[in-house]
Amino acid sequence: MVKNMGGRKGLNYFLLRKMKILNLYAGIGGNRKLWGDEHEVTAIEINPEIAGIYKYNFPNDEVIVTDAHQYLLQHYEEFDFIWSSPPCPTHSRLCFSQPIKNYPDMAFYQQVILLKSWFKGKWVIENVMPYYDALIKPSFELGRHPFWANFSVDKKEFKNIDVSRSTAEELSEYLGMPIPRIKARLLLRNCIEPKMGIHIFKCAFKDKQITL
């Protein structure tokens, strides 16, 4: 069922209980696909239809339909690992080329500062390479994505297809994700590559000897 809502821990802690994972702006779950079901995953997605697709893909996860930015502020202390992929259009180079100009949505930087300052677990935020000099330098880059995080990630090459030109069928095959019943091409284009998602997850906890 999809529910609607308006101190650093040591090695023994992680080995004796499931980790609590927060997956913000979950979409249909590309980043989460290869994480397995060993841990307790809470996914936040504001669109009820998209949340329903995520729940179909990952029936063991708790899926909450609400605003991810506000949920993070209210609940970040409850989790061991947080992944956030805030909306990126106002930061993208495509946005720079548009005739009508808008302010960049600064919620992304608010999350980086919040987690960097107060969160005791592991966290990672994904976005696009901005058209301006990043106000906070990314921690690392993989494929076409910059990431901000509080852990190091090993360099690894990922095969990238041209997502802007690929069909829904091509994206589905590339990602290993089923074709969604709505907004298929857009939702698949917005997915993080599952192999990238599990690579980052494993790097976050390689010193904790978490087995997936």
N, C-alpha and C positions, 0 to 999 in steps of 0.2 A: 504494500500500500504506500502511496506517495502522501506524505504528511504536509499539510499546508500550515504556514505560520505567518502571521503578519511579521620549582628549582630543578635544573637539568637532572635527568634521571640516569641512574647507573646501568651497567650491563645486566645485572641480575634482574632488574625491573623489566627490561625488554625481553629477556629469555623466559620469564615466568608468566607473562600475560600478553594478550594481544595488544598491539599498538592501536591507538585511536588516531585515525587519519581523517583530515578535513580536505575535501576536494571542492574548491570554490570555482564558480562559473563552469560547472561540470560539463555542459553541453551533452553530447552523447557518449563521452567517456573515452576518447582516444588515448589520453595520457594514462588512464587507469586500467586499460585492457589487460595488461600482462602482470599486474600486481598480485594476482591470485586472490584467494578468499581467506587467507590466514589471519587477516587483521580486520578491525571494525572500521569500515569506511562510511563517512557521512558526506553525501554529495549535496551541494547547494546549486540550484538552478531556478531562475526566476520565471521561466516560461513553462507553464504546466504541460503543454504538449511535448516539449523537448525533455522535460523531467520524466514524462511517461516512457519515452523511448529509452532514456538512460536506465530506468528501473527495469525495463524489459531486458536490456543488455546485461544488467548486473543486479539480479533479483535479491542478492544477499545484502546489498548496501541499503542504508537508510537514506532516502531521498527527501529533501525538504525544499518546498517551493517558497522561496523568499529572496530578499535582496542580499546578495553575498557580501557586499561591503559592510553593511550594518551587522550581519550575522558574525562576521569575523571580529569586529570590535567587541561584541558582547560575549563571544564564546572561545576566543583563541586559547585561553588558558586551559581548556578542557582536552586539548589534543597533544599528541606526540610529534606529528608530522603534518605540515600544511602545504598544500599546493594551490596556487592561485593563478588564474589566467584572465585578468581583467580585460574588458573590451579595449581593443587597440585602434580603431579607426581614426581617432583624433590625434594619434601620435604618428601615424603611418606616412610614408613618403607620398602615397597616393593622395592623402588629405592635403598635402602641401600644394599639389597641382590643381586643386579644385578652385573655381572662381570665387566661391563664397567661403570666407574664412571663419573659423570658430576657435574658441579657447580650447586648448588641450584639456581633457578630463584628468584632473590631478589626483583622482582616487588611487590610481596606481602607485604614485609616489608616497601617498599617505600610508598605504599598506606596507611598503618597503620600510619606511621609518618606524611604524608601529612594531613590526615583527623584529626588526633589527634592534630596537631599543628594549623591548619588553618580553618577547617570547623566548622561552627556555628550551624549546624543542628544535627540531630541524624544519626549515622552511625554504620554499623556492617559489618565485614569481616569474611567470613567463609573459613576454610581450613582444612587440615588433621593434626592429631597429628604427628609432625615431628620426624624423626629418631634421631635427635640431640636435645640438650637442646634448647628450643625456645629462640630466641634472644630477643623477647618481649613476656612476659608472657601473655597467653590468658586471656581474661576478664571472661569467663565462658565456661563451656562445657555442651553440651546437646547431648544425644545419643552417637554416635561415632564421633561427630564433636567438635573441639575447635572453639571458636569465639573471635574476638577482637572487642570491641565496646566502646562507651562512655555513656552507660546507663546500669543499672542492669537488670538482667533477673531472674524471679522466677524459682526455681528448678522445673522440671517436668520430669516424666518418659515417654519415648516414646518407643513403641514396635518396635524393630528392627529385620528385617529378615536378613538372610545371603545373602547380595546382590551379593556376589561373586559366589554363587551357584544357585541363583534363575533364573528362565526363564523370558523372557520378559513378558509373560502372568502373572506370579506370581508378578512381580514388578509392572505391570500396575494395578493389583487389589489392591495391598498393598498401592500404592501411590494415587490411584484414578485418574490416568493420562491415556489418550488414548495411544495406542501403536503407536509410530512414524513410518512413512513409510520408514525411513532409519535408520541404526545404532540403531535399536530399543533397544536392551538390554543395549548397552553402554550408550545411552542417558538417559534411565530410571535409570540405576545404578548411574549416576551422579546427579540425582535429590535430592534436599533437601526435606525431608518429608514435605508435605504441612501443616500438623498440627503443625510442629515445626516452619515453616515459619510464620504462623499467630500468634503463641504464642510469638515469638520474636517481631513481629511487634506491637502487643498489649502492650507488656511490654515497648517498646520504647516510647509510647504515653499515658500510663495509667495516667500520671499526667496532660495530656492535655484533658482528657475526650473525646477522639476520639471514636466515635461509628462506628463499622463495621457491 
